[in-house]
């Protein structure tokens, strides 16, 4: 009972503990499909099978969540609220392997003054369209599947996720694969990731602006290296190449008035971080 973390991903338990992550940050193409990570409710972990290195665990629960977010670098803060959340995750472990399958559903609400103003403008000429687009008690469904193979020398990860929502947010999917090779205290790794969003189109100009604002379709390639500086400190560096599709936005970018969404440019993101454990 109480607050728990989103249990649907391979690294759900370690999302805030960067020392335990193989990357500098989880691939946003998959981990960014949902904005809900703090769950308030009841959760049960049931070991269906446990024998030596083999195990089958069911994680299930009921919850609600309130998440504050910003799309303008913190100038305005809005709230996403989820209610009647039910979820189940099945994790199979055998020696060096972990396979995880998750499903979640619930209702979403938002408190966002700009979206409310947009919906009022749409409703003046098309009330049915405004009801279809509004994020006000709409059902959502979320699915995730992940595989991890982790030995002393090799790390291979594959993860995919999909969110289905009957509102202007649309349907979004993502997938990535990571391979890392351990060389003593070093582990170079490579990640290839892809995300895409299915959104509707409309002749209503305000509705189309909303649809365009949530279109995230992008491919990225990341080259990284992790260095175990000591038993309590890890240094990680990454060089990430990002290529948005035509007409797509991306959450790493704060857009200038001259940004060309019709033909977005490729970006390079260089990052370095130090993770510690106490």
N, C-alpha and C positions, 0 to 999 in steps of 0.2 A: 504494500500500500504506500502511496506517495508519489514522488517524482522519479521517473526513469527516463532513459534515453530511447530514442527511436531504435527498435531492435531489428530493422529490416535489412541492413547492409552487412557486408563482411566485417567492416570495422566500426560498427555502430557503438560498441562499448568504449572505443578509444578515440572518438571524434574530437574530444577536447584534450586528449593526452597525446601530443604530437610525437613524443618520444617513441610511442608504440606504433606509429604509422610508418610504412615503408617509404612514402613520398613526403615531400615538404607540405603538401596539402592533398586531401582526397580529390580525385578527378571530379570537377564540378559538372561535367557532362552527365554524370550519373547521380552523384550526391546532391547536386543542385536541383534535381527534378522536384523534390519536395522542400518546402520551407519549414516543415514541422519536425522538431527534434526533441523538444521537452514535452513529455507526456505526464499528465497528472491523473492517476487512477490506480487500478489494481492490475497486477501482472503475476502470472504463474509460470514457472519453469519446471517442466516435467521431463525427467529422463525416462524415455520409453524403453531404451535399451542401453546398457552400459556393461561392457565386457572388455577389459584390457584397453587397447588402443582404439577399440571400436565403440561408437556411441551414437545414439539418435535422440535428440532433444527437441521438445516442443515448447516454444515460448508463445504464450497467448495472453490477451488481456483486453480490458475496456478502459477508455481514457477520454480526456478532453485536453485542449491545449490553447494557449494564447501566445502568439508570436508577434513581436514588434519588428518592423522592417522599414527600410528607407530605399527609395530609388534615386535620390539626389544627394548622396553623400552625407546624409544626416540632417539636412536642412529641414525636412519634414519627416515625421515618424508616424507610420500607420500601423494598424493591427489586423492580423489574420487570426480568426478564431475557428477552431475545429471542435465539434461536439459529436456525441454518439459514435465515437471511434471504436471499432473492433478490429483486432489484428491477430494473425497467427503466423509463426515462423517455424519452419522445420529445418534443423541443422543435422547433417550426417557427417560424422568424423570417422576416419580410418587411417591410422598411421600418419602420413604426411599430407593427407587430403582433407579438405573441408568443402562440403557442398551445402548450399543454403537456398531455400525457397520461401518467399514471404508474400503475404497478401494482407491488405488493409482496406477498410472502407469507413466512411463517415460523412458528416455534413460540414460545409465550409461557409463562413461568413467573413465579411471584411468591413472595417471602419476606415474609409479613405475618402476624404472630402472631394478630391479631384475626380475620382470615379463616380461618386454620387452626383456631382454636377454634370458629368458626361451622360449618365443614365437619365437624368432629368431632361437634358437636351434631346436625347434620342426619343424619350417617351412622348415628347410634344408632337412628334410626327408619326411615331410607330411604337405604340405601347407594347405590342406583342414582341417586337424585336428587343426592347429594353428588358422585358421579363426573361427572355431567353438568354441574354448576355449577363444579367445581373448575378453577382456572387453573393447570394442571400439565401442561405439554407440549401445550397445545391449539393447533391450527392457527388462524392468522388470515390474513385477506386485506384488503388496503387498496388503494383506487383513488382517484385524484384527477384533476381536469380543470380547467384554468385558461386564461383569455384575458385579454390585456393590450393596450390601445390607448393609446399614450403619444406625445403630440406636444408642441410648445412651449407650447401653450395648454390642452390637454385631457388628462386621465388617466381612463381607464375600465378597471375591473377586474371580472372575474367569476371565481369559483372555487367548486368543489364537491368534496366528499370523502365517502367512505363506508368504514367499517370493519365487517367481518363476522367474528364470533368466536363459537365454540360454547362459551360459558361464561357465568357470571353477568353479565359485562360487557355482553352483548347486542350488538345491531347498532346502530350510530350513524351518522348522516349530518349533513351541514352544508352550507350554501351562503351566499354573500354577494355583494353587488355594491357597488362604490365608484365614485363619480364625483367628480373634482376639476377645478377650473378655475383655471389659473394667471393671476394678475394681478400681474405684476412679481415682487417678492420674496415675495408672499403666494400661498397656495393654499388657499382654503376647499374642504372636501370633505364628502361625506355618504356613509354606509355603512348599508345595510340588510342584516341577517343573520338567519339562522334555523338552529337545530340541533334535532334530535329523536333519541330513543333508543327502540328497540324491545326491550323486556324481557319475559320471561315472568312469569307469576304462579303462586303456589303456596299450598296450604292449610297448608303448614308455616310457622309464624310466623317462625323464624329465616331460612328461605330467602326469605320475602317481605321481610324487613328488608334482606337483601342486594340483592334486586332493586330495592327502593325507593331504596337508597343510590346507585345509579348511573344513575338516571333523570334525564337532562339534556335538557329540551325547553323551548326559550326563543326569543323574538324580541327583537331589539335594533335600535335606531336611534341612529346616532352622527353628531353634527355636530362637525366639527373644522376647525382652521385651522393651516397650517404657515407659518412666517415665517423666511426665510433672513436671519438676523441678519448673517452674514458668510460668506465663502467656506468657513469651517471650523466654522460653528455654526448650528444650526437650532433654533428654538423651536416646540414643538407643543402645542396645547391641544385638549381634547376634552370634550364633554358627551354622555354616553351614557345612553339610556333603555333599561331592561331589564324585560321582562315574562315571568317563568317561567309555564309551563303549570301547571294544577292537578296537584298531586302531584309537582312537579319540584323538583330542587335546582339550584344553580348555584355554580360554583367561586369566584366573587368573594365569596361570603357565608360568614362563620363563624357558624353558626346558634346562636341562644340556645334555651333549653329551651322557650320560649313561641312559637317560630316556627311559623306555621300552614302546613304543607306542602300541606294540602288546598286552601287558597286563598291562595297566596303573593302578597305585595304587589309592586307595581311599585317599581323602584329607579332612582335617578339617580346616576351615577358621574361626577364631575368630575375631570379629570386635566390636569396640565401637566408638560412635560418639556423638557429641553435636551439635544440630541444634538450631539456634537462629533466632529471627525476631526482627527488629528494628522499 
